[in-house]
Amino acid sequence: MFTLTNILVVGILAIFMVGFYALLTTRNMIKIIVALQILVKAAMLALITAGYINGNVDVVESMCITVIVADTVVAVLGMALAILMKRNVGTLDIREISNLKG
């Protein structure tokens, strides 16, 4: 009835939904970056669960390490852009930034 796989899938879906809800409801750039991080972590947990089910845990672990490195670079660049936007524009609100004309 309640197997480990079912519990993992429900947990992954819950984490994914939290990240997706946060992504849809926020306008702050830093909160958007955090929501994207939550979505990526849910995807990595899904990869690990799929590897556990298929018995290819070693391959999935190496894929997840690659995703962690790439995701960290993207998060750092996003945070740097958010800091520069805050310094130059004075706000982190996406709607106000999108109304800027260059």
Backbone as ProteinMPNN parsed JSONL, in Angstrom:
{"seq_chain_A": "MFTLTNILVVGILAIFMVGFYALLTTRNMIKIIVALQILVKAAMLALITAGYINGNVDVVESMCITVIVADTVVAVLGMALAILMKRNVGTLDIREISNLKG", "coords_chain_A": {"N_chain_A": [[0.829, -1.187, 0.0], [1.615, 1.491, 1.074], [4.411, 2.114, -0.268], [7.976, 2.677, -0.455], [8.625, 3.939, -2.835], [6.185, 5.112, -3.636], [5.795, 6.966, -1.588], [8.036, 8.606, -1.989], [7.455, 9.65, -4.544], [5.129, 11.129, -4.038], [6.181, 13.001, -2.239], [8.046, 14.293, -3.919], [6.329, 15.417, -5.812], [4.96, 17.193, -4.139], [7.023, 18.965, -3.366], [7.664, 19.967, -5.884], [5.258, 21.259, -6.564], [5.172, 23.267, -4.597], [7.383, 24.842, -5.359], [6.539, 25.572, -7.954], [4.184, 26.996, -7.425], [5.251, 29.121, -5.937], [6.796, 30.267, -7.926], [4.847, 31.174, -9.689], [3.442, 33.068, -8.189], [5.066, 35.128, -7.197], [6.822, 38.27, -7.584], [9.264, 39.242, -7.092], [12.694, 39.278, -7.885], [14.688, 37.79, -6.535], [13.194, 35.982, -5.054], [12.089, 34.573, -7.151], [14.351, 33.298, -8.176], [14.925, 31.615, -6.03], [12.602, 30.039, -6.072], [12.959, 28.759, -8.526], [15.197, 27.26, -7.851], [14.074, 25.489, -6.023], [12.394, 24.059, -7.754], [14.313, 22.809, -9.396], [15.58, 21.194, -7.534], [13.512, 19.436, -6.929], [13.285, 18.16, -9.389], [15.763, 16.875, -9.474], [15.492, 15.105, -7.314], [13.494, 13.531, -8.412], [14.929, 12.37, -10.514], [16.788, 10.869, -9.041], [15.068, 9.12, -7.727], [14.029, 7.743, -9.93], [16.362, 6.513, -10.819], [16.844, 4.882, -8.628], [14.677, 3.143, -8.802], [15.181, 1.877, -11.246], [17.646, 0.787, -10.787], [20.013, 2.019, -11.479], [21.711, 3.743, -9.912], [24.267, 4.851, -9.71], [24.801, 6.127, -12.176], [22.82, 8.072, -12.17], [23.528, 9.559, -9.931], [25.902, 10.784, -10.817], [24.844, 12.352, -12.857], [23.258, 14.065, -11.344], [25.173, 15.43, -9.846], [26.357, 16.902, -11.878], [24.161, 18.493, -12.601], [23.839, 19.94, -10.229], [26.181, 21.494, -10.19], [25.858, 23.047, -12.559], [23.444, 24.297, -11.961], [24.104, 25.785, -9.713], [25.848, 27.661, -10.796], [24.069, 29.052, -12.472], [22.305, 30.076, -10.534], [24.024, 31.777, -9.073], [24.744, 33.637, -11.043], [22.201, 34.684, -11.572], [21.586, 35.855, -9.088], [23.625, 37.792, -9.02], [22.835, 39.393, -11.175], [20.414, 40.285, -10.121], [21.293, 41.811, -7.939], [22.724, 43.813, -9.274], [20.6, 44.954, -10.681], [19.07, 45.942, -8.596], [20.808, 47.888, -7.586], [21.086, 49.652, -9.812], [18.483, 50.231, -10.786], [16.825, 50.307, -8.574], [14.837, 48.675, -7.669], [13.444, 45.363, -7.287], [11.266, 44.341, -8.443], [9.616, 42.575, -10.919], [7.687, 43.496, -12.736], [7.986, 46.273, -12.736], [10.583, 46.473, -13.674], [10.322, 45.425, -16.209], [8.977, 47.452, -17.49], [10.834, 49.344, -18.105], [12.515, 51.491, -20.387], [14.965, 51.569, -22.886]], "CA_chain_A": [[0.0, 0.0, 0.0], [2.521, 2.632, 1.121], [5.785, 1.698, -0.512], [8.945, 3.771, -0.448], [8.521, 4.649, -4.108], [4.984, 5.957, -3.617], [6.042, 8.086, -0.673], [8.974, 9.496, -2.658], [6.765, 10.349, -5.642], [4.242, 12.139, -3.433], [7.042, 14.061, -1.718], [8.592, 15.044, -5.053], [5.235, 16.244, -6.357], [4.687, 18.278, -3.193], [8.093, 19.953, -3.49], [7.502, 20.601, -7.191], [4.111, 22.167, -6.505], [5.566, 24.428, -3.796], [8.226, 25.674, -6.213], [5.748, 26.116, -9.058], [3.3, 28.01, -6.853], [6.081, 30.281, -5.611], [7.202, 30.888, -9.189], [3.702, 31.862, -10.288], [2.844, 34.115, -7.37], [5.973, 36.173, -6.752], [7.355, 39.191, -8.584], [10.607, 39.61, -6.661], [13.674, 38.493, -8.635], [15.378, 36.843, -5.666], [12.247, 34.909, -4.747], [11.961, 33.766, -8.369], [15.537, 32.443, -8.228], [14.742, 30.575, -5.005], [11.561, 29.129, -6.57], [13.58, 27.925, -9.551], [16.063, 26.309, -7.149], [13.2, 24.449, -5.474], [11.972, 23.221, -8.879], [15.444, 21.985, -9.823], [15.796, 20.157, -6.514], [12.463, 18.428, -7.12], [13.648, 17.376, -10.574], [16.873, 15.995, -9.108], [14.934, 14.018, -6.507], [12.803, 12.634, -9.344], [15.97, 11.595, -11.186], [17.337, 9.893, -8.091], [14.042, 8.096, -7.524], [13.989, 6.91, -11.137], [17.558, 5.677, -10.789], [16.649, 3.866, -7.58], [13.722, 2.153, -9.302], [15.801, 1.106, -12.326], [18.888, 0.179, -10.353], [21.146, 2.758, -12.037], [21.931, 4.846, -8.979], [25.565, 5.472, -9.973], [24.662, 7.034, -13.319], [21.964, 9.183, -11.759], [24.296, 10.403, -9.015], [26.803, 11.627, -11.603], [24.012, 13.354, -13.53], [22.823, 15.04, -10.347], [26.309, 16.293, -9.523], [26.465, 17.849, -12.994], [23.05, 19.443, -12.481], [24.123, 20.804, -9.087], [27.189, 22.47, -10.607], [25.26, 23.971, -13.515], [22.402, 25.054, -11.278], [24.764, 26.75, -8.84], [26.331, 28.752, -11.658], [22.899, 29.833, -12.885], [21.8, 30.809, -9.369], [24.954, 32.853, -8.753], [24.585, 34.679, -12.062], [20.912, 35.33, -11.344], [21.718, 36.733, -7.916], [24.449, 38.939, -9.417], [21.978, 40.277, -11.974], [19.431, 40.904, -9.23], [21.982, 42.852, -7.167], [22.975, 44.932, -10.187], [19.319, 45.598, -10.976], [18.692, 46.696, -7.4], [21.672, 49.07, -7.513], [20.882, 50.582, -10.921], [17.076, 50.607, -10.966], [16.267, 50.59, -7.267], [13.764, 47.754, -7.337], [13.574, 43.989, -7.763], [9.957, 43.947, -8.952], [9.72, 42.224, -12.332], [6.803, 44.335, -13.557], [8.584, 47.594, -12.881], [11.776, 46.344, -14.5], [9.905, 45.193, -17.608], [8.478, 48.705, -18.064], [11.944, 50.224, -18.421], [12.814, 51.661, -21.809], [16.359, 51.777, -22.912]], "C_chain_A": [[0.871, 1.247, 0.0], [3.942, 2.123, 0.958], [6.686, 2.924, -0.502], [8.843, 4.599, -1.725], [7.316, 5.577, -4.134], [5.178, 7.174, -2.716], [6.991, 9.091, -1.307], [8.3, 10.299, -3.77], [5.836, 11.424, -5.092], [5.057, 13.299, -2.871], [7.624, 14.93, -2.824], [7.525, 15.94, -5.658], [4.909, 17.414, -5.436], [5.757, 19.368, -3.301], [7.978, 20.7, -4.815], [6.353, 21.613, -7.18], [4.419, 23.412, -5.674], [6.411, 25.383, -4.639], [7.447, 26.316, -7.339], [4.8, 27.202, -8.574], [4.081, 29.28, -6.522], [6.512, 31.006, -6.874], [6.059, 31.677, -9.816], [3.234, 33.072, -9.491], [3.769, 35.262, -7.014], [6.441, 37.035, -7.919], [8.773, 39.622, -8.252], [11.623, 38.693, -7.336], [14.37, 37.443, -7.764], [14.453, 35.687, -5.294], [12.021, 34.012, -5.959], [13.148, 32.817, -8.486], [15.416, 31.306, -7.209], [13.687, 29.563, -5.456], [12.117, 28.214, -7.659], [14.518, 26.896, -8.932], [15.237, 25.161, -6.565], [12.734, 23.508, -6.583], [13.099, 22.294, -9.344], [15.709, 20.876, -8.809], [14.737, 19.062, -6.611], [12.774, 17.558, -8.334], [14.802, 16.426, -10.268], [16.389, 14.835, -8.239], [14.171, 13.019, -7.377], [13.806, 11.775, -10.111], [16.532, 10.507, -10.274], [16.34, 8.771, -7.832], [13.955, 7.168, -8.733], [15.208, 5.998, -11.213], [17.465, 4.569, -9.757], [15.715, 2.76, -8.074], [14.375, 1.257, -10.352], [17.1, 0.42, -11.917], [20.138, 0.842, -10.901], [21.477, 3.961, -11.164], [23.243, 5.57, -9.281], [25.487, 6.484, -11.112], [23.865, 8.268, -12.92], [22.706, 10.11, -10.802], [25.251, 11.315, -9.779], [26.027, 12.691, -12.377], [23.598, 14.445, -12.556], [23.967, 15.958, -9.928], [26.52, 17.314, -10.623], [25.371, 18.899, -12.924], [23.289, 20.414, -11.332], [25.128, 21.878, -9.474], [26.592, 23.496, -11.55], [24.221, 24.868, -12.848], [22.994, 26.103, -10.341], [25.286, 27.937, -9.637], [25.172, 29.642, -12.09], [22.355, 30.66, -11.728], [22.712, 31.977, -9.016], [24.844, 33.977, -9.771], [23.255, 35.421, -11.908], [20.938, 36.275, -10.162], [22.558, 37.964, -8.24], [23.642, 39.918, -10.265], [20.941, 40.982, -11.113], [20.069, 42.023, -8.415], [22.275, 44.059, -8.048], [21.692, 45.681, -10.524], [18.855, 46.44, -9.802], [19.514, 47.975, -7.29], [21.324, 50.099, -8.578], [19.456, 51.087, -11.041], [16.428, 50.963, -9.637], [15.14, 49.669, -6.859], [14.094, 46.359, -7.864], [12.258, 43.464, -8.323], [10.034, 43.748, -10.465], [8.851, 43.133, -13.2], [7.362, 45.731, -13.75], [9.823, 47.544, -13.763], [11.395, 46.147, -15.953], [9.353, 46.439, -18.27], [9.586, 49.689, -18.416], [12.163, 50.302, -19.926], [14.233, 52.156, -21.921], [16.947, 52.79, -23.767]], "O_chain_A": [[0.868, 1.993, -0.979], [4.593, 1.746, 1.932], [6.214, 4.06, -0.535], [8.964, 5.823, -1.688], [7.417, 6.71, -4.604], [4.766, 8.282, -3.06], [6.785, 10.299, -1.184], [8.552, 11.495, -3.916], [5.773, 12.524, -5.641], [4.663, 14.456, -3.012], [7.691, 16.152, -2.692], [7.792, 17.097, -5.98], [4.612, 18.51, -5.91], [5.434, 20.556, -3.325], [8.168, 21.915, -4.868], [6.481, 22.704, -7.735], [3.968, 24.505, -6.017], [6.18, 26.592, -4.632], [7.667, 27.485, -7.653], [4.63, 28.22, -9.245], [3.619, 30.386, -6.799], [6.586, 32.235, -6.888], [6.283, 32.732, -10.409], [2.682, 34.01, -10.067], [3.287, 36.299, -6.558], [6.457, 36.604, -9.072], [9.416, 40.3, -9.053], [11.443, 37.476, -7.361], [14.612, 36.325, -8.22], [14.891, 34.538, -5.229], [11.785, 32.814, -5.805], [12.976, 31.656, -8.856], [15.771, 30.165, -7.504], [13.854, 28.361, -5.247], [11.783, 27.03, -7.709], [14.624, 25.776, -9.433], [15.653, 24.003, -6.61], [12.682, 22.295, -6.383], [12.858, 21.126, -9.649], [16.026, 19.748, -9.186], [15.038, 17.887, -6.397], [12.549, 16.349, -8.304], [14.817, 15.294, -10.752], [16.836, 13.702, -8.417], [14.194, 11.816, -7.12], [13.565, 10.589, -10.334], [16.725, 9.367, -10.696], [16.723, 7.606, -7.731], [13.824, 5.953, -8.582], [15.098, 4.843, -11.626], [17.944, 3.456, -9.978], [15.938, 1.582, -7.796], [14.164, 0.045, -10.364], [17.595, -0.443, -12.641], [21.226, 0.275, -10.796], [21.514, 5.088, -11.657], [23.319, 6.788, -9.121], [26.049, 7.575, -11.016], [24.212, 9.386, -13.302], [22.527, 11.327, -10.861], [25.397, 12.488, -9.434], [26.508, 13.813, -12.535], [23.589, 15.624, -12.91], [23.747, 17.144, -9.682], [26.829, 18.472, -10.341], [25.631, 20.079, -13.164], [22.97, 21.597, -11.452], [24.951, 23.046, -9.127], [26.796, 24.696, -11.365], [24.137, 26.06, -13.145], [22.438, 27.192, -10.197], [25.177, 29.083, -9.201], [25.294, 30.866, -12.07], [21.983, 31.818, -11.916], [22.224, 33.06, -8.692], [24.85, 35.151, -9.399], [23.19, 36.637, -12.092], [20.378, 37.37, -10.221], [22.241, 39.064, -7.786], [23.753, 41.132, -10.092], [20.625, 42.148, -11.349], [19.455, 43.072, -8.219], [22.095, 45.199, -7.621], [21.698, 46.906, -10.64], [18.309, 47.528, -9.989], [18.982, 49.028, -6.941], [21.271, 51.293, -8.286], [19.24, 52.255, -11.364], [15.565, 51.839, -9.587], [14.542, 49.862, -5.801], [14.914, 46.199, -8.768], [12.144, 42.28, -8.643], [10.463, 44.64, -11.197], [9.26, 43.498, -14.303], [7.223, 46.309, -14.828], [10.082, 48.479, -14.521], [12.078, 46.653, -16.843], [9.265, 46.49, -19.496], [9.312, 50.756, -18.966], [12.018, 49.312, -20.643], [14.667, 53.032, -21.173], [18.166, 52.957, -23.777]]}, "name": "protein", "num_of_chains": 1, "seq": "MFTLTNILVVGILAIFMVGFYALLTTRNMIKIIVALQILVKAAMLALITAGYINGNVDVVESMCITVIVADTVVAVLGMALAILMKRNVGTLDIREISNLKG"}
